[in-house]
Amino acid sequence: MLPVLAALPAVSVVPLPVNLTVGSGTFTLASKSAIAAPRDLRNEAGYLRDILAPSTGYELPIVGKAG
């Protein structure tokens, strides 16, 4: 294992971020949640929506600009 990776907290995130700060709390994905993405990332947002749909049962809308 690379020394840099060994120093990171055990968080499973793909792709691996350049920086990672682990905090406390939780995130809940609800049926009224939406995916916010700028127009140039709509394809990627659609991919995320399609990946989440089978496991959540939610058809999350893609809205406006993230940020």
C-alpha positions as CSV (number, residue, x, y, z in Angstrom):
1,M,0.0,0.0,0.0
2,L,1.2,3.5,-0.8
3,P,2.2,5.5,2.3
4,V,-0.2,8.4,1.3
5,L,-3.1,6.0,1.0
6,A,-2.3,4.4,4.4
7,A,-2.6,7.8,6.1
8,L,-6.2,8.4,4.8
9,P,-9.2,7.5,6.9
10,A,-11.0,4.3,5.9
11,V,-13.6,5.9,3.6
12,S,-14.8,4.2,0.4
13,V,-15.1,6.9,-2.2
14,V,-14.5,6.5,-5.9
15,P,-12.8,8.3,-7.4
16,L,-10.4,8.9,-4.6
17,P,-10.4,12.7,-3.8
18,V,-7.3,14.8,-3.7
19,N,-8.3,16.0,-0.2
20,L,-10.6,14.4,2.3
21,T,-11.9,15.7,5.6
22,V,-13.9,13.2,7.7
23,G,-16.6,14.8,9.8
24,S,-19.4,13.5,11.9
25,G,-23.1,13.1,10.9
26,T,-25.0,11.4,8.2
27,F,-26.5,12.0,4.8
28,T,-30.0,10.7,4.0
29,L,-31.1,10.3,0.4
30,A,-34.9,10.9,0.3
31,S,-37.5,10.5,-2.4
32,K,-37.7,14.3,-2.6
33,S,-33.9,14.7,-3.1
34,A,-32.6,16.1,-6.4
35,I,-29.3,15.9,-8.2
36,A,-27.9,19.4,-8.8
37,A,-25.6,19.7,-11.8
38,P,-24.5,22.4,-14.3
39,R,-25.6,21.8,-17.9
40,D,-22.2,20.5,-18.9
41,L,-22.4,17.7,-16.4
42,R,-26.0,16.6,-17.2
43,N,-24.8,13.3,-18.7
44,E,-22.8,12.4,-15.5
45,A,-25.8,13.5,-13.4
46,G,-28.0,11.2,-15.4
47,Y,-25.6,8.3,-14.9
48,L,-25.7,8.9,-11.2
49,R,-29.5,9.0,-11.2
50,D,-29.5,5.7,-13.2
51,I,-27.1,4.0,-10.8
52,L,-29.1,5.1,-7.7
53,A,-32.5,4.2,-9.0
54,P,-32.5,0.4,-8.7
55,S,-31.2,0.4,-5.1
56,T,-33.3,3.4,-3.9
57,G,-36.5,3.1,-6.0
58,Y,-36.2,6.9,-6.5
59,E,-36.2,8.6,-9.9
60,L,-34.3,11.7,-8.7
61,P,-34.7,14.8,-10.9
62,I,-31.7,16.6,-12.2
63,V,-32.0,20.3,-11.5
64,G,-30.2,23.6,-12.0
65,K,-26.7,24.4,-11.3
66,A,-24.7,22.8,-8.5
67,G,-22.8,25.0,-6.2
